[in-house]
Amino acid sequence: MIYPKADDIKNFYDWGMFSNEDVAKFVGFGTITEEEYKEITGEKLDYRNDEK
């Protein structure tokens, strides 16, 4: 079982505990998909902002 799941990540995001960058890391880890990222944040994943 993978934790956190997309629902957990969304809750943490909604509570202000995760930023868009934090959620994007879960895509990189393979925990959530790019589509789930969009559902959670309301934005399309932009890889150009990952190089910080």
N, CA, C and O atoms as a GROMACS GRO file, in nm:
protein
  208
    1MET      N    1   0.084  -0.117   0.000
    1MET     CA    2   0.000   0.000   0.000
    1MET      C    3   0.090   0.125   0.000
    1MET      O    4   0.188   0.134   0.074
    2ILE      N    5   0.053   0.219  -0.084
    2ILE     CA    6   0.128   0.345  -0.092
    2ILE      C    7   0.060   0.449  -0.004
    2ILE      O    8  -0.061   0.468  -0.010
    3TYR      N    9   0.140   0.514   0.078
    3TYR     CA   10   0.088   0.623   0.160
    3TYR      C   11   0.183   0.741   0.144
    3TYR      O   12   0.304   0.721   0.146
    4PRO      N   13   0.133   0.859   0.129
    4PRO     CA   14  -0.009   0.894   0.128
    4PRO      C   15  -0.071   0.869  -0.009
    4PRO      O   16  -0.002   0.870  -0.111
    5LYS      N   17  -0.199   0.847  -0.010
    5LYS     CA   18  -0.274   0.832  -0.135
    5LYS      C   19  -0.319   0.970  -0.182
    5LYS      O   20  -0.304   1.069  -0.110
    6ALA      N   21  -0.373   0.975  -0.302
    6ALA     CA   22  -0.416   1.102  -0.362
    6ALA      C   23  -0.514   1.176  -0.271
    6ALA      O   24  -0.506   1.298  -0.258
    7ASP      N   25  -0.607   1.104  -0.210
    7ASP     CA   26  -0.705   1.169  -0.121
    7ASP      C   27  -0.637   1.234   0.000
    7ASP      O   28  -0.673   1.344   0.042
    8ASP      N   29  -0.537   1.164   0.054
    8ASP     CA   30  -0.463   1.219   0.168
    8ASP      C   31  -0.386   1.344   0.126
    8ASP      O   32  -0.385   1.444   0.198
    9ILE      N   33  -0.322   1.337   0.012
    9ILE     CA   34  -0.245   1.452  -0.039
    9ILE      C   35  -0.338   1.571  -0.060
    9ILE      O   36  -0.302   1.684  -0.028
   10LYS      N   37  -0.457   1.545  -0.116
   10LYS     CA   38  -0.553   1.654  -0.137
   10LYS      C   39  -0.594   1.717  -0.005
   10LYS      O   40  -0.603   1.839   0.006
   11ASN      N   41  -0.620   1.635   0.096
   11ASN     CA   42  -0.656   1.690   0.227
   11ASN      C   43  -0.544   1.778   0.281
   11ASN      O   44  -0.570   1.890   0.326
   12PHE      N   45  -0.421   1.730   0.278
   12PHE     CA   46  -0.309   1.810   0.326
   12PHE      C   47  -0.294   1.938   0.245
   12PHE      O   48  -0.262   2.043   0.301
   13TYR      N   49  -0.316   1.931   0.115
   13TYR     CA   50  -0.309   2.049   0.029
   13TYR      C   51  -0.419   2.149   0.068
   13TYR      O   52  -0.393   2.269   0.081
   14ASP      N   53  -0.540   2.098   0.085
   14ASP     CA   54  -0.653   2.185   0.122
   14ASP      C   55  -0.631   2.251   0.258
   14ASP      O   56  -0.677   2.363   0.281
   15TRP      N   57  -0.563   2.183   0.347
   15TRP     CA   58  -0.534   2.236   0.481
   15TRP      C   59  -0.415   2.333   0.479
   15TRP      O   60  -0.382   2.393   0.582
   16GLY      N   61  -0.352   2.349   0.362
   16GLY     CA   62  -0.238   2.439   0.350
   16GLY      C   63  -0.106   2.379   0.395
   16GLY      O   64  -0.008   2.451   0.413
   17MET      N   65  -0.104   2.248   0.413
   17MET     CA   66   0.019   2.182   0.458
   17MET      C   67   0.112   2.147   0.342
   17MET      O   68   0.233   2.131   0.363
   18PHE      N   69   0.058   2.134   0.221
   18PHE     CA   70   0.137   2.106   0.101
   18PHE      C   71   0.119   2.218   0.001
   18PHE      O   72   0.008   2.267  -0.019
   19SER      N   73   0.228   2.260  -0.062
   19SER     CA   74   0.224   2.358  -0.172
   19SER      C   75   0.213   2.282  -0.304
   19SER      O   76   0.218   2.159  -0.306
   20ASN      N   77   0.199   2.357  -0.413
   20ASN     CA   78   0.197   2.294  -0.546
   20ASN      C   79   0.328   2.219  -0.570
   20ASN      O   80   0.328   2.110  -0.627
   21GLU      N   81   0.439   2.277  -0.526
   21GLU     CA   82   0.569   2.210  -0.543
   21GLU      C   83   0.574   2.078  -0.465
   21GLU      O   84   0.627   1.979  -0.514
   22ASP      N   85   0.518   2.078  -0.345
   22ASP     CA   86   0.514   1.956  -0.265
   22ASP      C   87   0.434   1.848  -0.338
   22ASP      O   88   0.476   1.733  -0.346
   23VAL      N   89   0.318   1.886  -0.391
   23VAL     CA   90   0.232   1.790  -0.461
   23VAL      C   91   0.304   1.738  -0.586
   23VAL      O   92   0.293   1.620  -0.620
   24ALA      N   93   0.376   1.826  -0.655
   24ALA     CA   94   0.449   1.784  -0.775
   24ALA      C   95   0.554   1.678  -0.742
   24ALA      O   96   0.581   1.591  -0.824
   25LYS      N   97   0.611   1.684  -0.624
   25LYS     CA   98   0.710   1.583  -0.584
   25LYS      C   99   0.646   1.445  -0.579
   25LYS      O  100   0.711   1.345  -0.612
   26PHE      N  101   0.520   1.438  -0.539
   26PHE     CA  102   0.452   1.308  -0.535
   26PHE      C  103   0.432   1.251  -0.675
   26PHE      O  104   0.428   1.129  -0.691
   27VAL      N  105   0.419   1.337  -0.775
   27VAL     CA  106   0.414   1.288  -0.914
   27VAL      C  107   0.549   1.227  -0.948
   27VAL      O  108   0.555   1.118  -1.005
   28GLY      N  109   0.657   1.295  -0.913
   28GLY     CA  110   0.792   1.244  -0.939
   28GLY      C  111   0.820   1.113  -0.868
   28GLY      O  112   0.892   1.028  -0.919
   29PHE      N  113   0.762   1.096  -0.748
   29PHE     CA  114   0.780   0.971  -0.673
   29PHE      C  115   0.696   0.857  -0.730
   29PHE      O  116   0.718   0.741  -0.695
   30GLY      N  117   0.599   0.891  -0.818
   30GLY     CA  118   0.509   0.789  -0.872
   30GLY      C  119   0.390   0.761  -0.781
   30GLY      O  120   0.318   0.663  -0.802
   31THR      N  121   0.369   0.844  -0.681
   31THR     CA  122   0.259   0.825  -0.586
   31THR      C  123   0.126   0.865  -0.647
   31THR      O  124   0.025   0.799  -0.625
   32ILE      N  125   0.126   0.975  -0.725
   32ILE     CA  126   0.005   1.022  -0.794
   32ILE      C  127   0.040   1.049  -0.940
   32ILE      O  128   0.157   1.060  -0.976
   33THR      N  129  -0.062   1.059  -1.023
   33THR     CA  130  -0.044   1.087  -1.165
   33THR      C  131  -0.050   1.238  -1.190
   33THR      O  132  -0.089   1.315  -1.102
   34GLU      N  133  -0.013   1.278  -1.310
   34GLU     CA  134  -0.026   1.419  -1.348
   34GLU      C  135  -0.172   1.462  -1.345
   34GLU      O  136  -0.202   1.576  -1.310
   35GLU      N  137  -0.262   1.372  -1.382
   35GLU     CA  138  -0.405   1.404  -1.379
   35GLU      C  139  -0.452   1.427  -1.235
   35GLU      O  140  -0.529   1.518  -1.208
   36GLU      N  141  -0.404   1.343  -1.143
   36GLU     CA  142  -0.439   1.363  -1.002
   36GLU      C  143  -0.380   1.494  -0.950
   36GLU      O  144  -0.443   1.562  -0.869
   37TYR      N  145  -0.260   1.529  -0.995
   37TYR     CA  146  -0.201   1.659  -0.959
   37TYR      C  147  -0.296   1.771  -0.998
   37TYR      O  148  -0.321   1.863  -0.920
   38LYS      N  149  -0.348   1.764  -1.122
   38LYS     CA  150  -0.439   1.868  -1.171
   38LYS      C  151  -0.568   1.871  -1.090
   38LYS      O  152  -0.622   1.978  -1.061
   39GLU      N  153  -0.619   1.752  -1.052
   39GLU     CA  154  -0.741   1.747  -0.971
   39GLU      C  155  -0.718   1.808  -0.833
   39GLU      O  156  -0.806   1.873  -0.778
   40ILE      N  157  -0.599   1.787  -0.776
   40ILE     CA  158  -0.569   1.836  -0.642
   40ILE      C  159  -0.545   1.987  -0.642
   40ILE      O  160  -0.600   2.059  -0.559
   41THR      N  161  -0.463   2.035  -0.737
   41THR     CA  162  -0.422   2.176  -0.736
   41THR      C  163  -0.506   2.266  -0.825
   41THR      O  164  -0.508   2.387  -0.806
   42GLY      N  165  -0.575   2.206  -0.922
   42GLY     CA  166  -0.652   2.285  -1.018
   42GLY      C  167  -0.565   2.342  -1.129
   42GLY      O  168  -0.612   2.422  -1.210
   43GLU      N  169  -0.439   2.300  -1.133
   43GLU     CA  170  -0.347   2.349  -1.234
   43GLU      C  171  -0.276   2.233  -1.304
   43GLU      O  172  -0.257   2.126  -1.246
   44LYS      N  173  -0.239   2.256  -1.428
   44LYS     CA  174  -0.160   2.158  -1.502
   44LYS      C  175  -0.017   2.161  -1.449
   44LYS      O  176   0.036   2.268  -1.419
   45LEU      N  177   0.045   2.044  -1.438
   45LEU     CA  178   0.182   2.036  -1.389
   45LEU      C  179   0.276   2.102  -1.488
   45LEU      O  180   0.275   2.069  -1.607
   46ASP      N  181   0.357   2.195  -1.440
   46ASP     CA  182   0.451   2.270  -1.523
   46ASP      C  183   0.592   2.232  -1.480
   46ASP      O  184   0.640   2.276  -1.376
   47TYR      N  185   0.658   2.149  -1.561
   47TYR     CA  186   0.792   2.100  -1.526
   47TYR      C  187   0.898   2.209  -1.529
   47TYR      O  188   1.004   2.190  -1.471
   48ARG      N  189   0.873   2.319  -1.594
   48ARG     CA  190   0.972   2.427  -1.600
   48ARG      C  191   0.997   2.489  -1.463
   48ARG      O  192   1.103   2.546  -1.441
   49ASN      N  193   0.901   2.478  -1.372
   49ASN     CA  194   0.916   2.537  -1.239
   49ASN      C  195   0.983   2.442  -1.140
   49ASN      O  196   1.006   2.479  -1.025
   50ASP      N  197   1.015   2.318  -1.184
   50ASP     CA  198   1.073   2.220  -1.094
   50ASP      C  199   1.223   2.239  -1.074
   50ASP      O  200   1.280   2.178  -0.984
   51GLU      N  201   1.286   2.320  -1.154
   51GLU     CA  202   1.432   2.336  -1.148
   51GLU      C  203   1.470   2.450  -1.054
   51GLU      O  204   1.507   2.559  -1.099
   52LYS      N  205   1.461   2.425  -0.925
   52LYS     CA  206   1.495   2.528  -0.827
   52LYS      C  207   1.604   2.480  -0.737
   52LYS      O  208   1.647   2.552  -0.648
   0.00000   0.00000   0.00000
